[in-house]
């Protein structure tokens, strides 16, 4: 689709387990679908046909999984070429990847955290710049959930801010990851949000997580979004403004109506955030 992606828009992740229901739902139930090009490049048959059909009905955004932006291995130039062709074919206006690495002498099949160091800032920022040149567009990088830090001479938000500035790229702000990391690593999630550079935020994610008995949080994308994360989303809108926001759900799929009800919660939060502008306009 060539129509612009509006700032006040709410989307849902395109997962193969949801395809039949997504094809059957009303076109206005969501504002966009997000898919990972890595999982769809070269896919034909029934799934390829479904993707074409869905992309004709809905705007697509894309969220990469395999570029390993912070890793030591050379960037995968073939994947970059394929990704650029995919984004161009589907007229994708918003592409993001993870501020992490997932390969070191071969794929590790996990998103691993980078050291919060000046050296890591220079390394990953240089690679992001190469990716932006290869794709011919700005990209956003996502703050990931992490359970240990390899090394640090700065805080997480200082690291993220430094990468965004040096690479001159955007941020995909994952609100659930902020909450999970704050709980597990002993910082204040609301303070973190207040320090996010608002002008860099291109879009947001919300998702569910799992609470261990001892209070440890695990980012699962397999449960409904919790109340505190909805509150953080509203705080994020108050700070950065309304941006396209995706509901992530990767497994334990409930009936689609339940996911669409959460998409409606995003829309309500966006509408509430815009009310003061209307009142003073």
DAFENSUL-V582010 format. One record per residue. N is the residue number from 0. PHI is phi in degrees with one decimal (999 if undefined). PSI is psi in radians with two decimals (NA if undefined). NEAR is the number of other C-alpha atoms within 10 Angstrom. Layout:
N&PHI&PSI&NEAR  N&PHI&PSI&NEAR
This chain:
0&999&2.48&15  1&-98.0&-0.11&10  2&-64.9&2.51&9  3&-67.7&2.64&10  4&-84.6&2.00&19  5&-72.4&2.64&12  6&-62.6&-0.71&14  7&-88.6&1.50&18  8&-147.7&2.59&20  9&-129.2&2.28&28  10&-128.7&3.10&26  11&-136.8&2.53&24  12&-71.6&2.37&20  13&-82.6&1.90&22  14&-120.6&2.50&18  15&-62.4&-0.53&13  16&-68.7&-0.19&12  17&-108.9&-0.03&16  18&-54.4&-0.86&14  19&-60.3&-0.73&10  20&-70.2&-0.64&12  21&-65.3&-0.68&20  22&-65.3&-0.52&14  23&-90.2&-0.27&8  24&-75.6&2.75&13  25&-60.2&2.50&10  26&-61.4&-0.51&13  27&-91.2&0.15&9  28&-68.4&-0.47&16  29&-136.5&2.88&20  30&-98.8&-0.40&22  31&-162.0&2.82&26  32&-114.3&2.48&22  33&-111.3&2.31&22  34&-131.3&2.82&19  35&-96.6&2.01&20  36&-55.3&-0.59&23  37&-54.8&-0.57&17  38&-90.3&-0.07&13  39&-126.0&-0.25&14  40&-61.6&2.20&14  41&77.8&0.08&10  42&-78.6&2.24&12  43&-117.7&-2.66&12  44&63.1&-2.64&7  45&-64.5&-0.68&9  46&-68.1&-0.71&13  47&-62.7&-0.70&14  48&-65.4&-0.68&12  49&-64.7&-0.71&17  50&-61.3&-0.76&20  51&-61.1&-0.74&13  52&-65.4&-0.76&12  53&-67.4&-0.66&19  54&-70.6&-0.36&18  55&-78.9&-0.43&12  56&-94.4&-0.48&17  57&-133.2&2.58&18  58&-63.5&2.53&22  59&-112.0&2.37&26  60&-113.1&2.83&27  61&-132.3&2.50&23  62&-134.5&1.88&21  63&-76.7&2.77&17  64&-123.8&-0.37&20  65&-122.2&0.08&23  66&-73.6&-0.38&24  67&53.9&1.05&27  68&-55.5&-0.65&27  69&-98.6&0.13&27  70&-80.4&2.98&22  71&-85.9&-0.37&14  72&-71.5&2.65&16  73&-58.0&2.58&13  74&-60.1&2.50&19  75&-79.9&1.68&12  76&-66.4&-0.59&12  77&-64.6&-0.80&9  78&-62.3&-0.69&15  79&-61.9&-0.76&16  80&-63.1&-0.76&12  81&-65.6&-0.69&16  82&-65.1&-0.77&22  83&-59.7&-0.74&18  84&-63.9&-0.69&15  85&-64.5&-0.79&18  86&-63.6&-0.71&18  87&-66.9&-0.76&12  88&-58.9&-0.75&10  89&-97.3&0.18&18  90&50.8&0.85&17  91&-78.7&2.21&20  92&-95.7&-0.29&19  93&-133.5&2.02&20  94&-125.5&2.39&27  95&-136.8&2.80&22  96&-141.4&3.11&23  97&-95.9&2.44&24  98&-82.1&1.37&25  99&-165.9&-2.96&25  100&-138.7&2.70&24  101&-140.2&0.22&22  102&-148.5&2.44&22  103&-157.8&1.65&13  104&73.8&0.42&9  105&131.8&2.79&8  106&-70.0&2.45&12  107&-102.8&-0.18&13  108&57.9&0.64&11  109&-156.9&2.76&13  110&-99.8&1.87&18  111&-103.7&2.53&23  112&-74.6&2.66&22  113&-92.7&2.73&24  114&-63.5&2.49&20  115&-89.0&1.25&21  116&-131.9&2.80&19  117&-63.2&-0.65&14  118&-62.7&-0.74&10  119&-66.5&-0.64&18  120&-57.0&-0.88&22  121&-62.7&-0.71&15  122&-65.1&-0.93&17  123&-72.3&-0.60&24  124&-64.2&-0.69&23  125&-63.8&-0.67&16  126&-71.5&-0.66&19  127&-60.7&-0.73&27  128&-60.7&-0.71&17  129&-63.5&-0.71&15  130&-63.9&-0.75&20  131&-63.1&-0.68&17  132&-64.4&-0.75&11  133&-66.9&-0.67&14  134&-85.0&-0.27&19  135&69.0&0.57&10  136&-164.8&2.77&13  137&-69.6&2.60&18  138&-123.4&2.89&23  139&-112.0&2.55&25  140&-114.1&2.51&26  141&-99.6&2.35&22  142&-68.6&2.12&23  143&-92.3&2.87&23  144&-82.7&2.53&23  145&-146.7&2.73&19  146&-122.6&0.00&15  147&-162.2&2.64&13  148&-113.1&2.13&13  149&-59.5&-0.71&11  150&-166.7&2.75&12  151&-156.7&2.26&14  152&-122.2&0.26&11  153&-155.4&2.94&14  154&-79.4&2.93&12  155&-58.5&-0.83&19  156&-67.8&-0.59&18  157&-64.8&-0.69&15  158&-63.9&-0.86&19  159&-60.3&-0.82&20  160&-61.3&-0.70&18  161&-66.1&-0.71&19  162&-63.4&-0.80&25  163&-59.3&-0.73&21  164&-69.6&-0.80&14  165&-70.9&-0.65&15  166&-83.1&-0.29&21  167&52.2&1.02&16  168&-126.8&-3.14&21  169&-104.0&3.06&24  170&-119.5&2.30&27  171&-95.6&1.90&27  172&-88.7&1.89&26  173&-90.6&1.89&22  174&-69.8&-0.67&24  175&-64.0&-0.68&29  176&-63.8&-0.64&25  177&-59.1&-0.82&23  178&-65.0&-0.83&24  179&-58.7&-0.83&25  180&-66.4&-0.67&24  181&-62.2&-0.78&18  182&-66.2&-0.76&15  183&-78.3&-0.41&16  184&-119.3&0.14&14  185&75.2&0.67&9  186&-127.4&2.98&15  187&-91.6&2.11&13  188&-64.4&-0.68&19  189&-69.0&-0.62&15  190&-66.2&-0.70&11  191&-56.7&-0.85&16  192&-59.6&-0.70&23  193&-63.8&-0.37&14  194&-97.3&-0.03&12  195&-69.7&2.29&19  196&-69.5&1.83&17  197&-57.8&-0.66&16  198&-69.4&-0.22&10  199&-91.6&-0.24&18  200&-79.1&2.04&22  201&-93.7&-0.55&23  202&-165.1&3.04&23  203&-134.8&2.75&22  204&-123.1&2.55&20  205&-130.1&2.63&26  206&-160.2&3.01&24  207&-93.9&2.82&23  208&-141.8&3.01&21  209&-112.4&2.34&17  210&-97.3&2.01&13  211&-71.4&2.81&9  212&-59.7&-0.53&7  213&-88.7&0.13&6  214&93.9&-0.13&10  215&-66.1&2.46&14  216&-108.2&2.43&20  217&-122.4&2.17&18  218&-77.0&1.85&20  219&-110.7&-0.52&16  220&59.3&0.47&20  221&-123.9&0.36&17  222&-150.3&2.90&18  223&-62.4&2.71&20  224&-67.4&2.34&19  225&-85.7&2.77&14  226&-56.0&-0.72&10  227&-65.6&-0.54&11  228&-73.0&-0.66&21  229&-61.0&-0.70&19  230&-64.8&-0.69&13  231&-65.2&-0.64&19  232&-61.3&-0.78&25  233&-63.1&-0.67&20  234&-65.0&-0.69&18  235&-62.0&-0.78&23  236&-60.7&-0.67&19  237&-63.0&-0.54&16  238&-89.8&-0.86&15  239&-100.3&-0.20&18  240&92.1&2.95&17  241&-73.8&2.33&25  242&-136.2&2.79&21  243&-53.1&2.34&24  244&-132.9&2.30&27  245&-109.2&2.39&25  246&-88.9&2.07&25  247&-97.2&2.27&26  248&-146.9&2.08&22  249&-106.8&-0.38&18  250&-161.1&-3.11&13  251&52.2&0.83&11  252&-68.3&2.20&16  253&-81.8&3.13&13  254&-53.7&2.51&10  255&-54.9&-0.57&12  256&-56.9&-0.60&12  257&-70.3&-0.67&12  258&-66.6&-0.70&18  259&-67.1&-0.51&18  260&-65.6&-0.63&12  261&-70.0&-0.64&19  262&-59.8&-0.68&23  263&-65.3&-0.56&16  264&-64.3&-0.66&15  265&-61.5&-0.81&24  266&-61.0&-0.69&20  267&-66.1&-0.72&14  268&-63.2&-0.68&18  269&-66.5&-0.76&24  270&-63.2&-0.73&14  271&-63.9&-0.67&15  272&-67.1&-0.47&19  273&-89.4&-0.19&16  274&-58.2&-0.77&11  275&-59.2&-0.63&10  276&-64.2&-0.71&9  277&-65.1&-0.75&8  278&-64.7&-0.58&7  279&-99.3&0.02&6  280&-80.6&NA&6
